[in-house]
Amino acid sequence: MKTIATLAAALLMSAAAAAQSGIDAALKAVEANNSEIKAARARLDAQTMEARAANLPGATSVAYERMFGTGHGEDKTGKLTVTQEIEFPSVYAARGRANKSRREAYRMEYEETRRDILLRAKELCIDIIRLQHQDSLIRERMANIAALDEIGDKRYANGDITAIDLNKIKMQAMEARAALTVNANEMRRATSALAALNGGTMPDLATAASWLTQPPTAIAAATDEAIAADASLARTLAAHQTAVAEVRTERNKWLPSIELSYIREQTFNAANNGIEVGISIPLMSNARTVKAARASRAYAAWQAEATRAAVTEDIGRASDEAASLMRTLDSYDVTLVQDNLAMLRRALDAGQISTIDYFTEANQLYAMLETYCTLRADYEKAVARLHKHRL
């Protein structure tokens, strides 16, 4: 008996691993083919290059002066001036820190987009698995109804069942076919949505016919991990760090910048080289920029605080939902329900219960199995949201 239990546990773990493998492959396909993720990646590259370029020295200007007149050639002169403006070194250092935080904010913005899309894809995969299970349950019901329908007319002719029993079989068949159609329509919508996320083609989910996750061992630890690694929170924190560094940058911009010029002046028979050093003092150009940077810093701080509260609430809700659903799922004994279905069929075949009683009891049991599928899918989605940062 122990060997059988061990084998059953191994088979369940193998099925869960296969399901996870199938969904992992689907998510990799979505990440590679999704147009929105590609666009976000291209935008990240552009923003990163733009941020890196923002801390380079200004443009180098080159001017050439040539004087034309009516005098002799030796009186004519030419002058070449090459000028480079250099800001105070502390400005480059402060701007470098701001740009580093800005690049991190850009990267987290990309991660936020990527994870949101992959989470939608994973939830669709879970829905497809749920619909696959429901399809199996409906087809099992239809097989039972079809078997009863084959002998229903004969039993009715022999007086073993009433017309009400016979009609009940027909109506159950109608209801099962309608349920199968509704389930198939939901499946088409889910697969169509998943295909749209995958660039128009449906990823292979052949190995994802079982449920995915095992119950989380420490919900609280998973919650703390999810909050710490949330992309939207990391983005707003990086934006706040950027705003803090921008205040330092604007403060340093009150320092003068330096203009270095190389000058070469040439006459008909001589050439002179020299340098020119100038200082640019920002008396008016930086007016109120520090105040504006401080206001941006305050906005970024409050936005980060609001995002932290929203993320904490969202992840806490997913954590509570996962824990609550797991407790409910633990109370389900699917094997007991399936055994009761088999016993009901034997009782019907033995004439111990009527057809109406059979369908009344059987429908309740099938409804329990369908409820289990829905609860399990909700649990998987809650865990997926809790583990969104791992996508």
N, C-alpha and C positions, 0 to 999 in steps of 0.2 A: 504494500500500500504506500509505504514511504517512497519507494522507487517511482511509482506512478505520479505521486504528488510532485516529486522533484522533476520528472519529465514534463509535467504540465506547466510548471513554473518556467522551465527552460524554454518551452515552446512559446509561452506568453512573452518572455523577454526577447526571444528571437523575432516574434511578430512586431513588437514595439520598435526594435532596432531596424527592421526592414522598413517600417512606416517612416521612421525618422530619416532613414537613408533616402527614401523616395521624396520626402518633402525637402530635405536639404538639397537634393539635385534640382528640384523644381525652383527653389529659391535662388540657387546659383544661376539657373537659366534666366530667371526674371532680372536678376542684377545685371547680367550681361546684355540682355535684350531690351530692357525697358527704356523708352525714349526719354522719360522724365529724369531718370537717374543719369543717363548719358548727358542730358542738358545740364544737370546740376554739376556733374563732373567737369564739363567744359567751362562752366561759369566759375567753379572753384579754381581751375588752372589760370583763368584770366584774372581773377581777383588776386590770386597769389602773386602773379607776375607784376600786376599793377602796384601792389603793396611794396614789393621789393624795389620797384623802380622809383617809388616816391621818396626814397631817402638818398638819392644820388645827388651829387653837386649839380648846380644849374647849367644851362647851356653855355657853351663857349662861343663868344662872339669874335668875329674877325672883320676888321675894317681896313680898307686900303684907300689912301688919299693921294691923289695925283693933281698937282697944280699945273695948269696950262696958262701960259702968258705970251707976251710978245718979245720978251727978252731973249738973251742968248741961252743956249742949251745948258750952260753951267749954272744958270739961275733957276732952272726947273728942278723941282724936288718931288720925291715919292715917299710916302709914309705908310708903314704897315703896323697895325695895332691888334694884338691878340689879348682878349680880356676874359678872365674867368672869375666868377663870383663864388665865394666860399662863405657859408654860414659859420657861425661860431661852433666849435666842436661839440659843446654840450647840447646843441640843438640836434645834431645828428644822433647823439647817444639817446636822447629822450625820444626822438622820433623812431629810432630803431626799436626801443622797448614797446612803443605804441603799435608799431607795425607787426611785431611778433605776436602780440595779443590779438591784433586784428586778423592776422592769418589763422590763428587758432579759432576765432569766431567764425571765419569763413569755412574752415574745415568742419566745425561742429554743425554749421548750417547745412552743409552737404550731408553729413551723417544723419541729421534729423530727417531730411528728405528721403534718403536711402532707406532708413529704418522704417519710416512710415509706410513706404511702398511695400517693403518686404513683409511688414506685419499684416498689411491688407492681403497680400498673397498667401501668407500662412493661414490667416483666418479663412480664406476661400478654400484652401486645401482641407482644413478641418471640416468645413461645411460639406465638401465633396465626400469626405470619409463618412460623415454622419448620413448623408443621403445614400451612400452605398449600403450602409447597414440597414437603413430603413427600406431600401429596395429589396434587400434579402428577406426582411421580415414580411413585407407585403407579398412577395412571391411565395413565401412559405404558407401564408394564409390562403393565397389563391390555389396552391396545390392541394391543401386540405379541403377547400370548398369544392374544387373540381372532383376530388375523389368522392366526396359526399354526393355531388350532383349526379355522378354516374350511377349510383345505386338508389338515388332518391326516388326516381320514378317507379322502380320495381318495389321499393318498400311502401310507397304510397298505394300502388295497385294491390299489394298484399294486406293493406290496412295497418302496416307497422307504424306509419307516421301519418299525420294529418295534412290537410291542404295548407294549413298555416305553416307547418314545418317545411313543406316543400317550397312554398313561396319565400320562406325565410332564407333558404339556401340560395335561391335565385337573387334575392335582394343583397345578400352578403357578397355574391359574386359581382354584382353591379357596384357595390361600395368599394370593393377591393380594386376593381379596374379603375375606378375614378381616383382612388388614392395613388395607384401606380402612375396614372397620368400626371397628377399634381406633383408627385415626387420627381418624375422625369422632367417636367417643366422647370422645377427648381434646380435640378442638376444641370440643365442646359444653360440657365442663367449664371450659375456659379462657374461652370467651365468656360463660358463666353467671357465672363469678367476676368478670370484668371488668364485666359488667352490674350485678352487686351493688355494686361499688365506685362505679358511676355512678348510683346511686339507683334501680336496677331496670331501666334501659334500656340497650341496647347502643350505645355510641358508634360513629360512622361510621369504619370503617377501610378504606374502599374504595381509598384511595390509598397504603395501607401494605403493598403486596404484595412489596416488595423489602427488602433488608437496609438497615440504618440508617447506621452510622458508618463513617468512614474510620479507618485505623490511627492511634493517637495518636502524635504526633511526638516527644514527650518525656514518657515515663512518669514519670520522677522529678519533673519539674516539676508534672505533674498530681497526683501523690501529695502533694506539699507543699501545693499549693493546696487539695486536698480536706481535708487535716487542719486547715489554718488556718480553713476555712470550715464545718467540721462543726457542725451545730446542737446535738448532744448535748454536745460538748465546750464550745461557747460557753455553753450553759446552765449547766453545772457551774462554769465560770469566773466567770460572772455571779453564781451563787449564792455562790461563795467571796468575791467582792467585796462582796456584800450582807452576809455574815457579818462581814467585816472592818469594814464601816461600822457594823454593829450593836454591835460592841464599843465603838466611839467613842460611839455613841448612849447606851449604858448607862453609860459613864463620865460623860458629861455630865448624866445624870439625877440624879447626886448633888448637882448644883447646885439651889438652892431655886427653886421656882416662885412666881409673884406672883399675888395675887388683888386685882383692882381692882374697887371697888364704888362705884356712884353711889347716894346716899341722898337721898330727899326726904321730909321729915317735915312734916306739915300739921296745924295745930290749927284751931280754929273761926275764928280771926281772923288767922292768920299761917302762913307756910310757910317752911321752912328747907331749903336744899340743901347737900349736902356730899359728900365722897368718903372712902372708907376703903381703906387699903392694907394687905394682909396678906401674909405670907410663909409658904409651906408647905415645911417641911424634911423630906426623905425619910429619916428616921432608920432605919426598919425596912422600908418598902415595897420598897426596892431591894436588900435583903440578898441576896447571892449571885447577883444578876443578871449582874454582870460576869463571874463565873466561868462561868456558864451560857453566856454569849455567846462566851467564849473556847473553851469546849468545842465549841460549834457551828461556830466558825471552824476549829478543827482538823479536825472531821469533814468540813466542806466542802472543805478543802485536800486531804485524802486522797482524797475522792471525785473531785475534779477530776483528781488524779494518776492514779487508777485508770481514769477515763474516757479520759484522754489515751492511756494504754497500750493500752486496748481499741480505741479508734478507730484508733490508729497500726497496730495489728496487723491490724484488719479491712481498712483501706484498703491497707496493704502487701500483704495477701493478694490483694485484688482486682487490685492493680497487677501482682503477679507472675503471677497467673492470666491476666490480659489479655495480658501480654508473651509468656508461654509458648504460649497459644492462637494468638496472631498468628504466632509462628514456625512452629507446626504448620500453620496455614492457608496460609502462604506456600509450604509444600512440596506443597500440593495443586494439581494442574493439572486443573481441572474440564473444560476443553475437551478435553484428551487422553482423559479417561474417556468423555466423550460420543462422541468420534471412534471409540474402541474399540468402543463399543456398536453404532455404525453399521457398522463393519467386521465385527463378529461376525454381524450380521444378513445382510450380503451373503455372507459365507462359508457361512452356513446355507442361504440361497437357492440358492447355487451347488453345494450338496452337498459342500462341503469339510469340514464338521464335522457331527457328529450332533446331534440335538435335545438329548440329555442333555448333551453338551459345551457346547452353546450356553447352556442354562439355567444350567449350573454356572458358566461364565464371566460370563454376564450378571448373575446374582445377586450375584456378587462385586463387579461394577462398580456395580450399584445400591446395594449395601451401602456402598460407598465414598462415593457421593453422599449417602446418608442420614447417614453419619457426618459428612460435611462440614457438612450442615445442622445437626446437633446441636452440633458444635464451633463453628460460626458463631454459633448462638444463645447458647451459653455465653460466647463472646467478647463478644457484644453486652451480655449481662447483667453481665459483669465490668466493662465500660466504663461501663455505667449506674450500677453501684454506685460506681465511681471518680468519676463526675460527678454523684452524688446531690445535692451542694450546689448544682448549677445548676438543679435542678427548681423 
